[in-house]
Amino acid sequence: MRRWTVAAGAALALALLTLPVTPGLTLESFALFGGEVVTAACEADAKPAPLDYTLKDMDGNDVDLASFKGNVILLNFWATWCGPCKIEIPGFIELQDEYGRDGFVVLGLSTDDTPDQIKRFADEFAVNYPMLVGLDETEFQEAWGPIWGLPMSFWIDRDGTWCKTHMGIGTKDQFESDLKLLL
């Protein structure tokens, strides 16, 4: 039992030591159980978001991520099998409806689903924003990583700056609060 306790403590310590390497995510701003980043808008030392990628959407079309610069972007890493993802996606749909005309766009990146699986999911949930295929896109995922779990979301401001990282499930109200700071 003592070995398991020591191993668990060491794993937690190692995980906490890696948190500050992710832009917008610091030990001070990370609430371990809520998964909420509580910083306001972009931090002074925020870095450019890696938007120099072209990915396929669920219909096989090329999507140049740099073309979304000028909008506030919520890049959401998710999967069809992810229960918490299914809970927060309806809030993203509502936010896209409410703020899309103000220059806001949600981009959903399914980490390991096929285009057909994503299409069925998007139809079932009436998704109104681009759904991108992340399957076999390890270079892109590593540019945002490490991805410790799903869902994981990234806020990018109109200038293409990676402002914040949100780990875990969030409510529509939490995301809307962050969005209003960036619009």
C-alpha positions in Angstrom: 0.0 0.0 0.0 2.8 2.4 0.8 4.4 1.9 -2.6 1.1 2.8 -4.3 0.8 5.9 -2.2 4.3 7.0 -3.0 3.8 6.3 -6.7 0.5 8.3 -6.8 2.2 11.2 -5.0 5.1 11.2 -7.4 2.8 11.0 -10.4 0.8 14.0 -9.1 3.9 16.0 -8.4 5.2 15.3 -11.9 1.9 16.3 -13.5 1.9 19.6 -11.5 5.4 20.4 -12.5 4.5 20.2 -16.2 1.5 22.6 -16.0 3.4 25.9 -16.4 4.8 24.9 -19.9 1.4 25.3 -21.5 0.6 28.9 -22.5 -2.2 30.4 -20.5 -2.1 27.6 -17.9 -0.2 28.1 -14.7 -0.3 26.6 -11.3 -2.0 29.8 -10.0 -4.7 29.7 -12.6 -5.5 26.0 -12.6 -8.3 24.7 -10.4 -7.6 21.0 -10.2 -11.1 19.7 -9.7 -13.1 22.3 -11.6 -10.8 22.2 -14.6 -11.3 25.9 -15.0 -8.6 28.4 -16.0 -9.5 31.6 -14.1 -7.2 34.1 -15.8 -9.0 37.0 -17.5 -8.0 37.6 -21.1 -4.7 37.0 -22.8 -1.7 37.0 -20.5 1.2 39.4 -21.2 3.5 36.5 -22.2 0.9 34.7 -24.4 2.3 33.1 -27.5 1.0 32.9 -31.0 -1.4 30.0 -31.6 -0.2 27.3 -34.0 -2.7 28.0 -36.7 -0.4 27.3 -39.6 -2.2 24.0 -40.4 -4.7 22.8 -42.9 -6.9 20.0 -41.7 -9.8 18.1 -43.2 -13.3 18.7 -42.0 -15.8 15.8 -41.6 -16.9 16.3 -45.3 -13.3 16.0 -46.6 -12.8 19.7 -47.3 -9.5 21.4 -46.5 -9.8 23.9 -43.6 -7.0 26.4 -43.3 -6.9 27.4 -39.6 -5.1 30.6 -40.3 -8.2 31.8 -42.3 -10.0 32.1 -39.0 -7.6 34.8 -37.7 -9.6 38.0 -37.0 -12.2 36.0 -35.1 -12.2 34.8 -31.5 -11.7 31.1 -31.7 -12.6 28.3 -29.3 -10.7 25.2 -30.4 -12.2 22.3 -28.7 -10.5 18.9 -28.6 -13.2 16.2 -28.2 -14.3 12.7 -29.2 -17.6 11.0 -29.9 -17.1 8.5 -27.1 -16.3 11.3 -24.5 -19.2 11.8 -22.1 -18.2 15.2 -20.8 -17.8 16.3 -24.4 -21.4 15.4 -25.1 -22.5 17.5 -22.2 -20.6 20.7 -23.1 -21.1 20.7 -26.9 -24.8 21.9 -26.8 -23.4 25.0 -25.0 -20.9 25.5 -27.8 -23.8 25.3 -30.3 -25.7 28.0 -28.4 -22.6 30.2 -28.2 -22.0 29.9 -31.9 -25.6 30.9 -32.6 -25.5 33.8 -30.2 -22.0 35.2 -30.9 -21.1 34.0 -34.4 -22.1 37.2 -36.1 -19.8 39.1 -33.6 -16.7 37.3 -34.9 -16.7 34.2 -32.7 -16.1 30.7 -34.1 -16.0 27.3 -32.4 -13.7 24.7 -34.1 -14.3 21.1 -32.9 -11.4 18.8 -33.4 -12.3 15.1 -32.9 -9.1 13.5 -31.7 -9.6 10.0 -32.9 -12.9 9.5 -34.8 -13.4 8.8 -38.5 -15.2 11.4 -40.7 -18.3 9.1 -40.7 -18.4 8.9 -36.9 -18.1 12.7 -36.7 -20.9 13.2 -39.3 -23.3 11.0 -37.4 -22.4 12.8 -34.1 -22.8 16.3 -35.8 -26.2 15.3 -37.2 -27.4 13.9 -33.9 -26.4 17.0 -32.0 -27.2 19.5 -34.8 -23.7 21.0 -34.6 -23.4 24.4 -36.3 -19.7 24.9 -36.4 -16.8 23.2 -38.3 -15.9 19.7 -37.1 -12.3 18.8 -38.0 -10.7 15.4 -38.2 -7.8 15.0 -35.8 -7.3 11.3 -36.5 -3.7 10.7 -37.5 -2.9 14.5 -37.0 -0.4 13.9 -34.3 1.8 16.8 -35.3 -1.1 19.2 -34.9 -2.2 17.7 -31.6 1.4 17.9 -30.3 1.5 21.6 -31.2 -1.3 22.1 -28.7 -0.2 19.4 -26.2 0.2 17.8 -24.2 -3.4 16.8 -24.4 -4.0 15.2 -21.0 -7.6 14.3 -21.5 -10.8 15.3 -23.1 -12.5 17.7 -23.5 -9.7 20.3 -23.7 -10.3 23.7 -25.1 -8.1 26.6 -26.3 -9.0 30.3 -26.5 -7.4 32.2 -29.4 -7.9 36.0 -29.7 -8.5 37.9 -32.9 -4.8 38.4 -33.4 -4.1 34.7 -33.3 -2.7 34.7 -29.8 -3.2 31.6 -27.7 -4.7 33.2 -24.6 -6.1 30.5 -22.4 -6.4 26.7 -22.0 -9.5 25.1 -20.4 -9.0 21.5 -19.2 -12.0 19.4 -18.6 -15.7 20.0 -18.9 -17.0 23.5 -18.7 -20.4 25.1 -18.5 -21.9 27.4 -21.1 -21.7 30.2 -18.6 -18.0 29.7 -18.0 -17.2 29.7 -21.7 -19.5 32.7 -22.3 -17.7 34.7 -19.5 -14.3 33.9 -21.1 -15.7 34.8 -24.6 -17.0 38.2 -23.5 -13.5 39.1 -22.3 -12.1 38.3 -25.8 -14.7 39.8 -28.1 
